[in-house]
């Protein structure tokens, strides 16, 4: 199946008005009321948990005799994507941290970082990166609640997973992943894939899963987000 047709099919699957059915073209089509005006802390931000009666969160990532508990994956437009040791984060920061997170959900994550658990599969790593990038943008730039941002990001993540698992598609390379994250940050919601033409050692032209900027802004305007 040509990726262009596949993308159209994916974007038309699961259409609906419930928040769990957001996708790139309908994101914001249901009235979303912002919960934050950008001043002070986002109301859905979770601080570091108290463990053994003490507030955790400031730790030595690489204590003597131990392996490093975090490492940098990539940097995109000033945002560092960081691999972290999930069990270590749950033991030292907050038990709710699973797979990934960002500052506007977890206060203990630096504002300019997105954390992703290490040792996940390549598909999971990219999918979580997409999710956290979209969720962070909606919470930070438009004041969406965590629940609304999470629902929107989850739906797009599901579309990505659906596409990437179908025959003829594969995960983009490192530079294309960076470009994809950068486009999401800018609000273009563009996901770049490559397709295998079936010729050994060759790849097809890049194709895109994209919502045009004007359509994305139009849908946000309908939702009341300024």
C-alpha positions as a printed Julia matrix, in Angstrom:
226×3 Matrix{Float64}:
   0.0    0.0    0.0
   1.32   3.44  -0.92
   2.01   5.45   2.21
  -0.09   8.37   1.0
  -3.19   6.19   0.81
  -2.25   4.47   4.07
  -1.99   7.82   5.84
  -5.43   8.86   4.6
  -6.84   5.58   5.84
  -5.2    5.9    9.25
  -6.37   9.48   9.74
  -9.94   8.43   8.96
  -9.93   5.57  11.43
 -11.47   6.16  14.83
 -12.87   9.59  14.0
 -15.25  10.81  16.63
 -16.01  13.59  19.08
 -14.72  12.01  22.28
 -11.39  13.23  23.6
  -9.96   9.75  23.18
 -10.46  10.05  19.41
  -8.34  13.12  18.68
  -6.11  12.89  15.66
  -3.95  15.31  13.72
  -6.81  16.7   11.68
  -9.42  16.84  14.44
  -7.19  17.87  17.36
  -9.01  20.67  19.13
 -12.28  20.12  17.27
 -13.97  19.38  20.57
 -14.14  22.38  22.88
 -11.03  22.31  25.06
 -10.94  24.75  27.92
  -7.4   25.83  28.92
  -6.64  25.38  32.61
  -3.46  27.49  32.72
  -2.55  30.99  31.53
   1.2   30.47  31.58
   1.75  32.17  34.94
   3.11  30.28  37.9
   3.06  26.49  37.91
   0.83  24.46  35.65
  -1.95  23.09  37.92
  -1.38  19.53  36.69
   2.33  19.57  37.49
   3.46  16.82  39.87
   6.33  17.59  42.29
   8.91  15.04  43.34
   7.44  12.55  45.77
   8.36  12.37  49.43
  10.27   9.14  49.97
  11.2    8.1   53.5
   9.84  11.43  54.72
  12.19  13.48  52.55
  11.49  15.34  49.36
  13.51  13.65  46.64
  14.49  15.02  43.28
  18.02  16.34  43.65
  20.25  13.32  43.23
  23.64  12.34  41.93
  22.78  10.61  38.68
  26.11   8.79  38.56
  26.94   7.85  42.11
  30.35   6.32  42.74
  30.47   2.67  41.69
  27.15   2.84  39.85
  26.26   3.05  36.19
  25.0    6.42  34.9
  21.25   6.74  35.31
  20.72   9.07  32.39
  22.26   9.84  29.02
  21.48  12.29  26.24
  19.76  10.97  23.11
  19.41  14.12  21.02
  18.79  17.86  21.21
  16.1   19.54  19.12
  15.53  23.31  19.14
  16.98  23.63  22.64
  15.09  20.64  24.08
  17.2   17.7   25.21
  15.74  14.22  24.84
  17.25  12.23  27.68
  17.28   8.49  28.31
  16.68   7.75  31.99
  16.71   4.67  34.2
  12.98   4.15  34.86
  13.26   2.2   38.14
  15.77   4.78  39.42
  13.4    7.67  38.6
  10.48   5.9   40.3
  12.59   5.23  43.38
  14.08   8.73  43.62
  11.54  11.08  42.05
   8.0    9.74  41.64
   6.42   6.32  41.35
   4.0    7.49  38.62
   6.74   8.07  36.05
   6.31   5.47  33.3
   7.95   5.46  29.85
   8.4    9.23  29.53
   7.63  12.7   30.8
   8.3   16.42  30.65
   8.43  19.43  32.99
   4.78  20.48  32.63
   3.68  17.15  34.07
   6.63  16.4   36.35
   8.09  19.43  38.08
  11.38  17.65  38.78
  12.17  17.3   35.06
  14.1   20.37  33.82
  12.02  22.65  31.59
  14.3   22.08  28.62
  14.3   18.27  28.8
  12.04  15.39  27.83
  12.78  12.14  29.66
  12.35   8.74  28.01
  12.96   5.43  29.72
  15.97   3.59  28.36
  16.0   -0.06  27.28
  12.69   0.23  25.4
  12.37  -0.97  21.81
  13.15   1.47  19.01
   9.47   1.73  18.11
   8.51   2.44  21.72
  11.27   5.03  22.06
  10.15   7.02  19.03
   6.45   6.62  19.88
   7.0    7.91  23.44
   9.11  10.77  22.06
   6.24  11.79  19.77
   3.75  11.53  22.63
   5.75  13.6   25.1
   6.61  16.26  22.51
   2.95  16.8   21.57
   1.69  16.64  25.16
   4.34  19.12  26.33
   3.5   21.55  23.54
  -0.25  21.5   24.25
   0.22  21.94  28.0
   2.91  24.62  27.71
   1.78  26.66  24.72
  -1.98  26.35  24.97
  -2.56  25.72  28.68
  -4.31  22.4   28.12
  -4.85  20.11  31.08
  -2.76  16.99  31.39
  -5.8   14.81  30.63
  -6.65  16.68  27.4
  -3.01  16.85  26.29
  -2.45  13.2   27.12
  -5.56  12.1   25.19
  -4.51  14.08  22.1
  -0.93  12.8   22.26
  -2.07   9.21  22.83
  -4.26   9.25  19.75
  -1.44  10.48  17.53
   0.91   7.96  19.12
  -1.57   5.19  18.25
  -1.67   6.38  14.64
   2.14   6.28  14.51
   2.25   2.77  15.96
  -0.4    1.61  13.52
   1.48   2.99  10.51
   4.91   1.8   11.6
   3.71  -1.79  12.11
   2.23  -2.08   8.63
   4.09  -3.67   5.76
   6.21  -1.27   3.74
   7.0    1.25   6.5
   9.91   1.49   8.89
  11.25   3.8   11.55
  13.02   6.9   10.2
  16.71   7.39  10.86
  18.21   9.59  13.59
  18.23  12.83  11.58
  14.66  12.33  10.34
  13.49  11.67  13.9
  15.05  14.98  14.96
  13.33  16.73  12.06
  10.02  15.12  13.01
  10.27  16.29  16.62
  11.22  19.8   15.45
   8.16  19.99  13.18
   5.89  18.88  16.04
   7.37  21.58  18.29
   6.58  24.19  15.65
   2.98  23.05  15.5
   3.09  21.58  12.02
   2.4   18.08  13.37
   4.43  16.54  10.55
   5.64  12.96  10.91
   8.24  11.87   8.37
   8.53   8.24   7.3
  10.44   6.35   4.65
   8.96   3.48   2.63
  10.7    0.42   1.26
  10.17   0.09  -2.5
  11.1   -3.58  -2.25
  14.55  -3.12  -3.78
  17.33  -4.53  -1.62
  19.49  -1.78  -0.18
  17.25   1.0   -1.45
  14.63   3.12   0.23
  11.83   5.08  -1.31
  11.25   8.79  -1.25
  10.33  10.36   2.06
   6.61  10.63   2.6
   4.89  12.65   5.29
   2.0   12.27   7.66
   1.0   15.87   7.99
  -1.7   18.28   9.0
  -1.13  21.64   7.3
  -0.28  24.46   9.7
  -3.37  26.49   8.75
  -5.67  23.53   9.43
  -4.04  22.89  12.81
  -4.41  26.55  13.79
  -8.0   26.52  12.53
  -8.85  23.56  14.74
  -7.22  25.22  17.74
  -9.21  28.4   17.11
 -12.4   26.36  17.19
 -11.38  24.98  20.56
 -10.99  28.48  22.0
  -7.2   28.23  22.39
  -5.42  31.48  21.6
